[in-house]
Structure formats: C-alpha cells, structure tokens
Amino acid sequence: MVNSSFKNQITSNLGSLHPRQRAWVEINRSAIEFNTRVLHKLIAPTSQLMAVVKADGYGHGALNAAESAQAGGASSYGVATLQEGVQLRQGGIQAPILVLGNLIQSEELRACHHWRLMPTISTIREALICETLGSGSGRIMPLHLKLDTGMTRLGVNWKEGSRIAKALSELKGIKIAGIYSHLAMADVSNKVETFTHLQKQRFLEVLNNLDNQNMNFGYRHLANSAGTLHDSGLHFDMVRVGLALYGQVPSSKLTSITNLKPALQLRARVTLIREVPSGVGVSYGHGHTTSIPSRLAVISIGYADGIPRVLSGQMQALFKGQRLQQVGKITMDQLILDCTSVKSLTVGSIVTLLGKSGKHQINTFDWSEKCNTIPWEILCGFKHRLPRLVLNTND
Ligand SMILES: *Cc1c(COP(=O)(O)O)cnc(C)c1O
C-alpha cells in the first residue's frame, strides 16, 4: 500500500518540481551587470551603451538581461521584433527601445508608436507610414535611419544616405533619433582592418555630408560587440552590444578581453551509472565501442534540449574540476559520459556541460567551432524544456 503522506507529497510537488531536477540553464544576472560595466568603462564617456536583448536576451531571458544591463550602465535596448519590444515594455522597461528588424505594415508601425518603440527605417515607404502616424497622433514618432555600408542586408544604400536623411528631415510627424549602420566583418579577424575600415569611411562620408548641411540626426552608431571590443574609433555616440554582454566572445581567436564573465552555465544530472566490459557498443548505431572495461554515466539532457547532435563524441563535461569525455551518439533526451577514471561521480551528481567547474571552463565557441557554427546560434538554441534558473552571484 502506498503511504498516504508520501502520495500527498508527490502530488503536491508535481506542479513545482525543483528546477535542478534534471537539466537546466543557470543565468547569472550579476555577470551580465558586471560585463555591461566593463564595456561601459571601455567606451568614451560621451558614448552610450545599447544592450541588445533580442532573441530572449540571447537565451538568457530578455527581462533578466535588460534589467541587469541597466544596472551596469546600459541606457537603451535593441530588439529584433515588435513582440520583443512590447514584452520589455510590459515588463516595466522605460528606457528607449530600438527595433532592429524591418517593420513593413502600418499596423506594426502603429503598435510600435503606441508602445514607444523606435523602428529602424530602410526605405521612404515606411518613413511615410510613420509620418502619417506621427502627424495623426499629434506625437512625433522618433525613428532610426539605417544605412547599408557593406553588410547588404537592411538599410538604404549609403550613397543615397544623405539624400534620404534630408528627405526624412522635412517630414513633420517624425524625428530622426539616430542614424546607423551594421558591420559585416568585425568578427572575422583577418578582414577586420580592411573591410571594417571601408564601412566606417562610408558611414563617415554620409555623416559629414549631413553635418555640412547642419542637419541633426541624433545618435550615430556602428559597432556591435566585436567592433566595440576591437576599435574605439568605431564607438561614435553609441555602441550596440549583444554577445559581449553575456560574457561570450565570437571565437577562440578573439579572446582579447578576458575579464568578461560568461553569464550562462548548462548543467545536468547523472541518472544512471553502468559498468560494462570492453568491446561493448554504446548508443544508437554503436558509434562508440568501449576499448577497456568502462564505467559509463547516463546524463538526462539531449538534442531536444538544444545540444547539437553533431557534437556526438566531440564534447566533454566537467565534474569537480575533471573532464569527462562524452561517448556515442547524443540522443534526444540523453547522452553518455565515460567516467571510468572518475569514481566519485554517482547517480544524482551534477555535471557542467557549458561554463565553469574548478579551473576548467567550456565556452560556447568550444562547441560552435566543432559544429561549424557560431556562439550566437548555440546560445539561441536552448529549448523551453530547459528551465532557466536565475542567480545573482559574484563568483
Ligand atoms: C544583433 C545585432 C547587434 C548585436 O550584435 P553582437 O555581435 O551580438 O554584439 C548589433 N546590431 C544589430 C543591427 C544587430 O542585429
């Protein structure tokens, strides 16, 4: 017979299972605040820091990221979509918010105006919609004009920049609160100097042209994280920082600023330990065969949580300062670690898949370089199934 108090305990706990039950992401808000402060000190006192919190704050939670960045000195926010901007406003964020993506319908731009979000403008067409909204509401609609200086994505061609800026400045219902461009090569180490320099020259040419006509166009901004970290000549009036806020760097080659703290740790529990002889095939397809009698640990996390399956056999986990090799194919919900030499690992032990343990650290670029992708994609890849545990620690 089931003990009734045990049964009650199970039932009452079902709705609120402990977040550290299986696998989870730890978000350290103090690290985001710390990184923002480091970056803020790096830029000139006349430059401002826009915290880019798109894609749910690069997987860290948009509000967590926004609030922590504000505490560290950020004065505005960048989001990709209208919904992301509205979410910040509903969460109580008051500071200026720029929508970096392209809004094309009047309904979207109307909502943008309603929520006091600034759109990015790449064509006269959308500027005219804003003009109607601004004039109609009696409240001028601020916006940022984007120039394409070589990214070939959003923005008006830089050669048209001053002509279009001038045309916009004549519209009564809108105000150019900023003019900006985006770097295409700032994180490609061997191309940084040449192409980034060309983009800066094109940007400056438009700005000088407008200066000569005494036009006011608000904040001038160009740099993303890589641009901000590598060249103060790219800072202008504001920098738009995403990746670095979260304490991440684009690649192992660009670890110049080493005092940034990764704000995200990925951890999971051991659910089973098994002893197997040599010559045993492990996981789907038996991609791994033990070469000696081995001790294997099953971890309750898999590709459905956001661990790329292509890392199979190529990733490691940390436990009390020791490295454990992952073996066999990563499956949807589980993966296997070889713990033959780590006897202290037991059922229920917590291992670190990304982040720090003792002297060791596993970075997002350690994964991305093996997956032929970039840290940004790794961070955005963690699924909703993984609880986010928000911490405030200084270590
Ligand atoms: C995402 C984004 C950024 C931030 O880039 P990071 O490299 O993550 O710092 C800056 N500007 C624009 C336009 C963006 O879309």
The ligand as a Tripos MOL2 file, in Angstrom:
@<TRIPOS>MOLECULE
LIG
   15    15     1     0     0
SMALL
NO_CHARGES

@<TRIPOS>ATOM
      1 C1         22.2640   41.5760  -33.1820 C.3       1 LIG1
      2 C2         22.7280   42.9210  -33.5420 C.ar      1 LIG1
      3 C3         23.7300   43.5700  -32.7990 C.ar      1 LIG1
      4 C4         24.4950   42.8950  -31.6840 C.3       1 LIG1
      5 O1         25.4980   42.0810  -32.2220 O.3       1 LIG1
      6 P1         26.5690   41.3040  -31.2920 P.3       1 LIG1
      7 O2         27.5840   40.8400  -32.2520 O.co2     1 LIG1
      8 O3         25.8320   40.1930  -30.6360 O.co2     1 LIG1
      9 O4         27.0940   42.2930  -30.3280 O.co2     1 LIG1
     10 C5         24.0420   44.8670  -33.1360 C.ar      1 LIG1
     11 N1         23.4120   45.5000  -34.1610 N.ar      1 LIG1
     12 C6         22.4790   44.8990  -34.9070 C.ar      1 LIG1
     13 C7         21.8450   45.6450  -36.0220 C.3       1 LIG1
     14 C8         22.1030   43.5960  -34.6320 C.ar      1 LIG1
     15 O5         21.1690   42.9990  -35.3810 O.3       1 LIG1
@<TRIPOS>BOND
     1     1     2 1
     2     2     3 ar
     3     2    14 ar
     4     3     4 1
     5     3    10 ar
     6     4     5 1
     7     5     6 1
     8     6     7 2
     9     6     8 1
    10     6     9 1
    11    10    11 ar
    12    11    12 ar
    13    12    13 1
    14    12    14 ar
    15    14    15 1
@<TRIPOS>SUBSTRUCTURE
     1 LIG1         1 GROUP 0 **** ****
